[in-house]
Each structure stands twice: as structure tokens, then as C-alpha cells.
Amino acid sequence: MTVLFGTVEYFREEILKGIGMYNKEQLSVESDLLEIYSLLKNDILNDFVCDEGFRLNCLQNLEIAYRQQITS
């Protein structure tokens, strides 16, 4: 299945991939999630060149994916 960039599913997968990159012995899952969320948000705000409407949509979808991971 193809996941489209910028969708909630895309950001959910990026968050899950990011969690695998952190050493579980040093950080809690909550701090891992916050770190990954912050990195992705920073990339969208500062490095990603796109239409402002699409940028806002990506930020909203990232927020949704982050909240879903926090509550799961």
C-alpha cells in the first residue's frame, strides 16, 4: 500500500520509524515521541518548500498522528 506524503498515515509511519532509531534504555517512549514530533514539525516549518496551505495541512496531520501515538 502506498502512503501519500503529508497524510496522517505518512506521519504515523515516520513517527514509528523514528522510535526505532532511539535507544530505549535512555529515553522513555513519551520523550521519544516528543523528540520525533519536534524534528518533523521543525522540518515542515523551516526546510520544506511548499504552498502555505499544504504546509498547514501537513502540520495538522502531524499533530493528529502524534496525538494518536501518545494515546496508544
PyMOL commands that place a pseudoatom at each C-alpha (Angstrom):
pseudoatom trace, name=CA, resn=MET, resi=1, chain=A, elem=C, hetatm=0, pos=[0.000, 0.000, 0.000]
pseudoatom trace, name=CA, resn=THR, resi=2, chain=A, elem=C, hetatm=0, pos=[1.315, 3.430, -0.907]
pseudoatom trace, name=CA, resn=VAL, resi=3, chain=A, elem=C, hetatm=0, pos=[1.085, 6.110, 1.742]
pseudoatom trace, name=CA, resn=LEU, resi=4, chain=A, elem=C, hetatm=0, pos=[0.922, 9.658, 0.407]
pseudoatom trace, name=CA, resn=PHE, resi=5, chain=A, elem=C, hetatm=0, pos=[3.278, 12.284, 1.757]
pseudoatom trace, name=CA, resn=GLY, resi=6, chain=A, elem=C, hetatm=0, pos=[1.656, 14.612, 4.245]
pseudoatom trace, name=CA, resn=THR, resi=7, chain=A, elem=C, hetatm=0, pos=[-1.180, 12.322, 5.274]
pseudoatom trace, name=CA, resn=VAL, resi=8, chain=A, elem=C, hetatm=0, pos=[-1.833, 11.198, 8.846]
pseudoatom trace, name=CA, resn=GLU, resi=9, chain=A, elem=C, hetatm=0, pos=[-0.732, 7.701, 7.832]
pseudoatom trace, name=CA, resn=TYR, resi=10, chain=A, elem=C, hetatm=0, pos=[2.537, 9.041, 6.437]
pseudoatom trace, name=CA, resn=PHE, resi=11, chain=A, elem=C, hetatm=0, pos=[3.363, 10.862, 9.653]
pseudoatom trace, name=CA, resn=ARG, resi=12, chain=A, elem=C, hetatm=0, pos=[2.320, 7.868, 11.752]
pseudoatom trace, name=CA, resn=GLU, resi=13, chain=A, elem=C, hetatm=0, pos=[4.824, 5.728, 9.832]
pseudoatom trace, name=CA, resn=GLU, resi=14, chain=A, elem=C, hetatm=0, pos=[7.542, 8.377, 10.184]
pseudoatom trace, name=CA, resn=ILE, resi=15, chain=A, elem=C, hetatm=0, pos=[6.967, 8.535, 13.944]
pseudoatom trace, name=CA, resn=LEU, resi=16, chain=A, elem=C, hetatm=0, pos=[7.124, 4.750, 14.251]
pseudoatom trace, name=CA, resn=LYS, resi=17, chain=A, elem=C, hetatm=0, pos=[10.330, 4.643, 12.186]
pseudoatom trace, name=CA, resn=GLY, resi=18, chain=A, elem=C, hetatm=0, pos=[11.806, 7.356, 14.370]
pseudoatom trace, name=CA, resn=ILE, resi=19, chain=A, elem=C, hetatm=0, pos=[11.034, 5.495, 17.579]
pseudoatom trace, name=CA, resn=GLY, resi=20, chain=A, elem=C, hetatm=0, pos=[13.155, 2.607, 16.317]
pseudoatom trace, name=CA, resn=MET, resi=21, chain=A, elem=C, hetatm=0, pos=[16.143, 4.953, 15.992]
pseudoatom trace, name=CA, resn=TYR, resi=22, chain=A, elem=C, hetatm=0, pos=[16.232, 5.849, 19.701]
pseudoatom trace, name=CA, resn=ASN, resi=23, chain=A, elem=C, hetatm=0, pos=[17.849, 3.809, 22.443]
pseudoatom trace, name=CA, resn=LYS, resi=24, chain=A, elem=C, hetatm=0, pos=[15.016, 2.636, 24.680]
pseudoatom trace, name=CA, resn=GLU, resi=25, chain=A, elem=C, hetatm=0, pos=[17.316, 2.337, 27.686]
pseudoatom trace, name=CA, resn=GLN, resi=26, chain=A, elem=C, hetatm=0, pos=[17.985, 6.076, 27.766]
pseudoatom trace, name=CA, resn=LEU, resi=27, chain=A, elem=C, hetatm=0, pos=[14.656, 7.674, 26.887]
pseudoatom trace, name=CA, resn=SER, resi=28, chain=A, elem=C, hetatm=0, pos=[11.025, 6.999, 27.586]
pseudoatom trace, name=CA, resn=VAL, resi=29, chain=A, elem=C, hetatm=0, pos=[8.576, 6.442, 24.761]
pseudoatom trace, name=CA, resn=GLU, resi=30, chain=A, elem=C, hetatm=0, pos=[6.879, 9.765, 25.547]
pseudoatom trace, name=CA, resn=SER, resi=31, chain=A, elem=C, hetatm=0, pos=[10.124, 11.704, 25.225]
pseudoatom trace, name=CA, resn=ASP, resi=32, chain=A, elem=C, hetatm=0, pos=[10.963, 9.768, 22.042]
pseudoatom trace, name=CA, resn=LEU, resi=33, chain=A, elem=C, hetatm=0, pos=[7.607, 10.757, 20.571]
pseudoatom trace, name=CA, resn=LEU, resi=34, chain=A, elem=C, hetatm=0, pos=[8.048, 14.386, 21.548]
pseudoatom trace, name=CA, resn=GLU, resi=35, chain=A, elem=C, hetatm=0, pos=[11.551, 14.491, 20.049]
pseudoatom trace, name=CA, resn=ILE, resi=36, chain=A, elem=C, hetatm=0, pos=[10.385, 12.937, 16.773]
pseudoatom trace, name=CA, resn=TYR, resi=37, chain=A, elem=C, hetatm=0, pos=[7.342, 15.214, 16.632]
pseudoatom trace, name=CA, resn=SER, resi=38, chain=A, elem=C, hetatm=0, pos=[9.544, 18.268, 17.207]
pseudoatom trace, name=CA, resn=LEU, resi=39, chain=A, elem=C, hetatm=0, pos=[12.007, 17.231, 14.499]
pseudoatom trace, name=CA, resn=LEU, resi=40, chain=A, elem=C, hetatm=0, pos=[9.269, 16.613, 11.940]
pseudoatom trace, name=CA, resn=LYS, resi=41, chain=A, elem=C, hetatm=0, pos=[7.500, 19.863, 12.808]
pseudoatom trace, name=CA, resn=ASN, resi=42, chain=A, elem=C, hetatm=0, pos=[10.749, 21.796, 12.510]
pseudoatom trace, name=CA, resn=ASP, resi=43, chain=A, elem=C, hetatm=0, pos=[11.406, 20.242, 9.090]
pseudoatom trace, name=CA, resn=ILE, resi=44, chain=A, elem=C, hetatm=0, pos=[7.940, 21.191, 7.867]
pseudoatom trace, name=CA, resn=LEU, resi=45, chain=A, elem=C, hetatm=0, pos=[8.219, 24.748, 9.181]
pseudoatom trace, name=CA, resn=ASN, resi=46, chain=A, elem=C, hetatm=0, pos=[11.785, 25.520, 8.112]
pseudoatom trace, name=CA, resn=ASP, resi=47, chain=A, elem=C, hetatm=0, pos=[13.056, 23.144, 5.426]
pseudoatom trace, name=CA, resn=PHE, resi=48, chain=A, elem=C, hetatm=0, pos=[10.054, 22.066, 3.382]
pseudoatom trace, name=CA, resn=VAL, resi=49, chain=A, elem=C, hetatm=0, pos=[9.304, 24.328, 0.421]
pseudoatom trace, name=CA, resn=CYS, resi=50, chain=A, elem=C, hetatm=0, pos=[5.618, 24.182, -0.490]
pseudoatom trace, name=CA, resn=ASP, resi=51, chain=A, elem=C, hetatm=0, pos=[2.334, 26.045, -0.646]
pseudoatom trace, name=CA, resn=GLU, resi=52, chain=A, elem=C, hetatm=0, pos=[1.393, 27.528, 2.742]
pseudoatom trace, name=CA, resn=GLY, resi=53, chain=A, elem=C, hetatm=0, pos=[-1.993, 25.767, 2.686]
pseudoatom trace, name=CA, resn=PHE, resi=54, chain=A, elem=C, hetatm=0, pos=[-0.300, 22.409, 2.184]
pseudoatom trace, name=CA, resn=ARG, resi=55, chain=A, elem=C, hetatm=0, pos=[2.190, 23.214, 4.948]
pseudoatom trace, name=CA, resn=LEU, resi=56, chain=A, elem=C, hetatm=0, pos=[-0.685, 23.891, 7.370]
pseudoatom trace, name=CA, resn=ASN, resi=57, chain=A, elem=C, hetatm=0, pos=[-2.377, 20.664, 6.300]
pseudoatom trace, name=CA, resn=CYS, resi=58, chain=A, elem=C, hetatm=0, pos=[0.852, 18.730, 6.952]
pseudoatom trace, name=CA, resn=LEU, resi=59, chain=A, elem=C, hetatm=0, pos=[1.183, 20.317, 10.392]
pseudoatom trace, name=CA, resn=GLN, resi=60, chain=A, elem=C, hetatm=0, pos=[-2.401, 19.369, 11.254]
pseudoatom trace, name=CA, resn=ASN, resi=61, chain=A, elem=C, hetatm=0, pos=[-1.871, 15.792, 10.074]
pseudoatom trace, name=CA, resn=LEU, resi=62, chain=A, elem=C, hetatm=0, pos=[1.384, 15.556, 12.021]
pseudoatom trace, name=CA, resn=GLU, resi=63, chain=A, elem=C, hetatm=0, pos=[-0.430, 16.732, 15.150]
pseudoatom trace, name=CA, resn=ILE, resi=64, chain=A, elem=C, hetatm=0, pos=[-3.153, 14.109, 14.646]
pseudoatom trace, name=CA, resn=ALA, resi=65, chain=A, elem=C, hetatm=0, pos=[-0.589, 11.325, 14.155]
pseudoatom trace, name=CA, resn=TYR, resi=66, chain=A, elem=C, hetatm=0, pos=[1.343, 12.452, 17.235]
pseudoatom trace, name=CA, resn=ARG, resi=67, chain=A, elem=C, hetatm=0, pos=[-1.797, 12.529, 19.408]
pseudoatom trace, name=CA, resn=GLN, resi=68, chain=A, elem=C, hetatm=0, pos=[-2.777, 9.065, 18.173]
pseudoatom trace, name=CA, resn=GLN, resi=69, chain=A, elem=C, hetatm=0, pos=[0.623, 7.671, 19.158]
pseudoatom trace, name=CA, resn=ILE, resi=70, chain=A, elem=C, hetatm=0, pos=[0.514, 9.351, 22.572]
pseudoatom trace, name=CA, resn=THR, resi=71, chain=A, elem=C, hetatm=0, pos=[-2.868, 7.827, 23.369]
pseudoatom trace, name=CA, resn=SER, resi=72, chain=A, elem=C, hetatm=0, pos=[-1.992, 4.349, 22.099]
for i in range(1, 72): cmd.bond("trace and resi %d" % i, "trace and resi %d" % (i + 1))
show_as sticks, trace
zoom trace
